[in-house]
């Protein structure tokens, strides 16, 4: 028996429209023909209609119905189909087409309906994307003056789900962000990775033009004591490398304060960011209580013929009781920003020995680097 179908309400819901159906971010529950709860995936298309016989009389009962989506009004191949057991009461029914969200990108589609052994009804019913969903079609531009135009949140098991995943199978960018103020692309994670870039052959994350790759994380630069050299070439002070990566220093035959220097190479800026040298740590040990660092200063070269002082300390330090050595720590706040024209850093020590056989062991120094 041929049947007729008229649509009371037909809604195609994409992306932002899901919440309006109270389906939420998880699966909704409906009751199937057996009375058992039935899982509906997010993105299901609700369909309401009126089913009659060929004479227009409303039907009652349960019917096998095939819902299909096409990208053409006639002919063609269905891009998605589902067979449903639909309960009809006085001609009216309410059902849905499920599991089609992965083939819908905001394009116009047509719904075909086949009841039982009848042929698919004609004409097919056109379905247009709702206005908000149109803003999410490929190539669409989303413009808003509100804070947070598009926010994506994953509530799955930590470490198992990505809040936002983009993939490009070509030469373009999977994600491209532009902002006249604020962040073009912003990622935040409480325990995992805020933004992850992966590439098997190209560039995973890139900053072009005058842009920078910025990080507020602290970095460190270690300089070995093996780099120590005489401040005055004519001094008879002795500097021997040791097997621990540092240097053992002896005063030589001349008594009094002896000076050594450690040149420092630090990249600045790093990836376009100016670098702030925020702390200095000196790792060292003295043989006796009379072996000391009488002073140290960190300087930054300004041009070829001048310098500025970052830190100067003449407190006269000793370190002969701790078998692991000592650490001298200084926070740096003056003249400590490295720019493209900032010049060269160098560190000068004044040292004092009780005798020519006494040693001072300089393990090395560590600089703490912070960024804009």
C-alpha positions in Angstrom: 0.0 0.0 0.0 1.5 3.4 -1.0 1.8 5.9 1.8 2.1 9.6 1.9 4.3 11.7 4.2 4.0 15.3 5.2 6.5 17.1 7.4 5.3 18.9 10.4 8.7 19.9 11.5 12.1 19.0 10.0 15.2 20.3 11.7 18.8 19.8 10.8 21.0 20.6 13.8 24.8 21.1 13.4 27.4 21.9 16.0 26.1 24.8 18.0 22.5 23.8 17.6 23.0 20.6 19.6 22.6 22.3 22.9 19.1 23.6 21.9 17.8 20.0 21.8 19.0 19.3 25.3 21.3 16.6 24.0 24.2 18.2 25.7 27.8 17.3 25.2 27.2 13.6 25.9 24.8 11.0 24.5 21.1 11.6 25.1 18.6 8.8 26.0 15.5 7.9 24.1 13.1 4.9 24.3 13.3 2.4 21.5 10.5 0.2 20.2 11.2 -2.5 22.9 10.8 0.1 25.7 14.5 -0.1 26.5 16.7 3.1 26.7 18.3 3.9 23.4 21.5 5.9 22.9 21.4 8.9 20.6 24.7 10.4 19.5 25.2 14.1 19.5 24.3 15.6 16.1 21.2 13.4 15.5 18.7 15.0 13.2 15.2 15.1 14.7 12.3 14.3 12.2 8.6 14.9 12.9 6.0 14.1 10.3 2.5 12.8 9.4 2.1 9.5 7.7 -1.0 8.6 5.8 -2.2 6.1 3.2 -2.6 7.0 -0.5 -6.1 8.3 0.3 -4.8 10.6 3.0 -6.1 8.6 6.0 -3.7 8.8 9.0 -2.0 5.5 9.9 -1.3 3.8 13.2 1.2 1.2 14.1 4.9 0.5 13.9 6.6 0.8 10.5 10.1 0.1 9.2 11.4 3.4 7.8 14.7 4.1 6.0 15.8 7.7 6.3 18.6 8.7 3.8 20.5 12.0 3.1 21.5 13.0 -0.4 23.5 16.0 -1.7 21.2 16.1 -4.8 17.4 16.5 -5.1 17.0 13.5 -7.3 19.1 10.5 -8.1 22.6 10.2 -6.7 23.9 8.1 -3.9 22.9 8.5 -0.2 25.7 10.0 1.9 24.1 8.6 5.0 21.2 6.1 5.7 19.6 4.6 8.7 16.8 2.1 9.1 14.4 2.9 12.0 11.4 1.3 13.6 9.0 4.2 13.8 5.8 4.2 16.0 3.0 6.2 14.3 -0.1 7.3 16.3 -3.0 8.8 14.4 -0.6 9.5 11.6 1.9 11.4 13.7 5.4 10.3 14.6 8.6 11.8 16.0 11.9 10.1 15.3 15.5 11.0 14.3 18.3 10.2 11.8 21.4 9.3 13.7 25.2 8.9 13.0 25.3 11.3 10.1 27.2 14.2 11.7 30.5 13.1 10.2 29.3 13.7 6.6 27.6 17.1 7.3 29.7 20.2 6.8 26.9 22.8 6.5 26.0 21.9 3.0 22.4 21.7 1.7 21.1 18.1 1.8 17.9 16.3 0.9 16.0 13.8 3.0 14.7 10.7 1.4 12.1 8.5 3.2 11.2 4.9 2.4 8.4 3.1 4.3 8.3 -0.7 4.4 8.5 -2.2 0.9 7.3 1.0 -0.8 9.6 2.9 -3.1 11.3 6.0 -1.6 8.9 8.9 -1.5 9.2 11.8 -3.9 10.0 14.6 -3.8 12.8 14.5 -1.3 12.6 17.1 1.5 15.3 19.8 1.4 17.2 20.5 4.6 19.1 23.7 5.1 21.7 24.3 7.8 20.5 26.5 10.7 22.1 30.0 10.6 24.5 29.4 13.4 25.8 26.3 11.8 26.5 28.2 8.6 29.2 30.1 10.5 31.1 26.8 10.9 31.2 25.6 7.3 34.7 25.2 5.8 36.1 28.6 4.7 33.7 30.5 6.9 34.9 33.6 8.8 33.6 34.1 12.3 33.6 37.7 13.5 32.5 38.9 16.9 33.2 41.7 19.3 32.7 39.4 22.4 35.4 37.8 24.4 35.9 34.1 23.4 34.3 33.8 19.9 34.8 30.0 19.9 35.6 28.0 23.0 36.1 24.3 22.9 36.4 22.2 26.1 37.0 18.4 26.5 35.6 16.8 29.6 36.9 13.3 28.8 39.4 11.3 30.8 42.5 13.4 31.2 45.2 12.6 28.6 42.7 10.7 26.4 40.9 13.5 24.5 41.9 16.6 22.6 39.7 19.7 23.2 40.5 20.9 19.6 42.2 18.8 16.9 43.1 20.3 13.4 44.6 18.3 10.5 45.8 19.6 7.1 46.6 17.1 4.3 48.3 19.6 2.1 50.6 22.6 2.0 48.4 25.0 4.1 48.0 25.4 7.9 45.8 23.2 10.0 45.4 26.1 12.4 46.0 29.8 11.6 45.3 32.5 14.1 45.4 36.3 13.7 44.7 39.0 16.3 45.1 42.7 16.4 45.3 42.4 20.2 45.4 39.4 22.5 46.0 35.9 21.2 45.2 34.6 17.7 45.3 31.0 19.0 45.2 30.3 22.7 45.5 26.9 24.3 45.3 26.1 28.1 45.7 22.8 29.9 45.7 22.1 33.6 47.8 19.0 33.4 48.6 18.2 29.8 49.8 20.4 26.8 48.1 23.6 26.0 49.1 23.6 22.3 50.8 20.7 20.6 52.3 20.9 17.2 53.3 17.7 15.3 54.8 17.2 11.8 56.4 14.3 10.2 58.3 16.4 7.6 57.4 20.1 7.8 57.4 22.6 10.6 55.3 21.8 13.6 55.1 25.3 15.1 56.3 28.4 13.3 56.5 32.1 13.9 56.9 34.2 10.7 57.4 37.9 9.9 58.1 40.0 13.0 56.3 37.6 15.3 58.1 35.8 18.1 57.8 32.4 19.8 57.2 33.5 23.4 57.4 31.6 26.7 57.2 32.7 30.3 59.1 29.6 31.4 62.5 30.1 33.0 65.6 28.8 31.2 69.1 28.2 32.4 72.6 28.5 30.9 75.5 26.6 32.5 79.1 27.7 32.0 81.8 25.3 33.0 84.7 26.3 35.3 86.9 24.9 32.5 86.3 28.2 30.7 88.1 30.2 33.4 91.1 32.2 32.2 93.6 34.7 33.6 92.3 38.3 33.8 95.9 39.5 33.3 97.9 37.5 30.9 101.2 38.1 32.7 99.9 36.6 36.0 101.5 33.4 37.2 98.2 32.1 38.6 97.6 28.5 37.6 94.3 27.2 36.2 94.0 23.4 35.7 90.9 21.6 34.4 89.7 18.8 36.6 87.8 15.6 35.9 84.5 17.0 37.2 84.0 19.7 34.5 85.4 22.5 36.6 88.8 24.1 37.2 91.3 24.0 40.1 92.9 27.3 40.6 96.2 28.0 42.4 97.6 31.4 43.1 101.2 30.9 41.8 104.2 32.6 43.5 102.7 36.0 43.8 100.7 36.7 47.0 97.6 38.9 47.2 94.3 39.0 45.3 94.4 37.2 42.0 91.8 37.7 39.2 90.3 35.2 36.8 87.6 35.7 34.2 84.9 33.6 32.6 83.5 34.7 29.2 79.8 33.9 28.7 78.0 33.3 25.5 74.2 33.7 25.8 71.8 34.0 22.8 69.7 37.1 23.1 67.1 37.6 21.9 65.8 34.0 21.8 63.2 33.3 19.0 62.5 37.1 18.9 62.2 37.6 22.6 64.5 39.8 24.7 66.3 37.8 27.4 66.5 38.9 31.0 69.3 37.5 33.1 67.5 37.4 36.4 69.9 35.4 38.6 73.5 34.2 38.9 74.7 31.1 40.8 78.3 30.3 41.4 79.3 26.7 42.3 82.7 26.5 44.1 84.7 25.2 47.0 87.9 26.5 48.9 90.6 24.4 50.4 90.9 26.3 53.7 89.2 29.2 55.5 91.8 31.4 54.0 90.9 30.5 50.5 88.2 32.9 49.4 86.3 34.7 46.6 87.0 38.2 47.6 84.7 39.7 44.9 82.9 39.0 41.7 81.3 41.2 39.1 79.1 40.5 36.0 79.4 43.0 33.2 77.7 43.6 29.9 79.7 45.1 27.1 78.3 48.2 25.5 80.1 48.7 22.2 83.7 47.8 21.9 85.0 50.3 24.3 82.6 50.4 27.3 80.5 48.2 29.7 77.8 48.4 32.2 77.8 46.7 35.6 75.0 44.1 36.2 76.2 43.1 39.6 79.2 43.7 41.9 79.8 41.9 45.2 82.8 42.2 47.4 81.5 40.3 50.5 84.6 38.0 50.7 83.1 34.4 50.6 84.7 31.3 52.1 83.7 27.6 51.5 85.8 25.0 53.2 83.4 23.0 55.5 80.9 21.5 53.1 82.3 18.5 51.2 79.8 19.2 48.3 81.0 22.8 47.9 78.9 26.0 48.2 76.6 28.1 46.0 76.7 31.9 45.9 73.3 33.2 44.6 72.6 36.7 43.4 69.4 38.1 42.0 70.0 40.5 39.1 67.9 43.6 38.5 70.1 46.2 36.8 71.4 46.3 33.1 70.4 42.7 32.8 68.2 42.7 29.6 69.8 41.2 26.5 68.7 42.7 23.2 69.9 42.3 19.7 72.5 45.1 20.5 73.2 44.2 24.1 76.8 43.2 23.8 78.9 40.5 25.5 78.7 39.2 29.1 81.7 38.4 31.2 82.3 37.4 34.8 85.4 38.5 36.8 86.4 36.9 40.1 88.9 38.2 42.7 90.5 35.2 44.6 92.7 35.0 47.7 94.9 32.1 48.8 96.9 31.5 52.0 99.8 29.9 50.1 100.9 29.0 46.6 99.8 25.3 47.1 96.3 26.1 48.2 93.5 25.6 45.7 90.1 27.1 44.9 87.8 24.8 42.9 85.4 26.5 40.5 82.7 24.1 39.3 81.0 26.6 37.1 78.2 29.2 37.1 74.6 29.2 36.1 72.6 32.0 34.7 68.8 32.1 35.0 67.1 33.5 31.9 63.6 34.9 31.7 61.7 36.3 28.7 59.4 39.2 27.8 
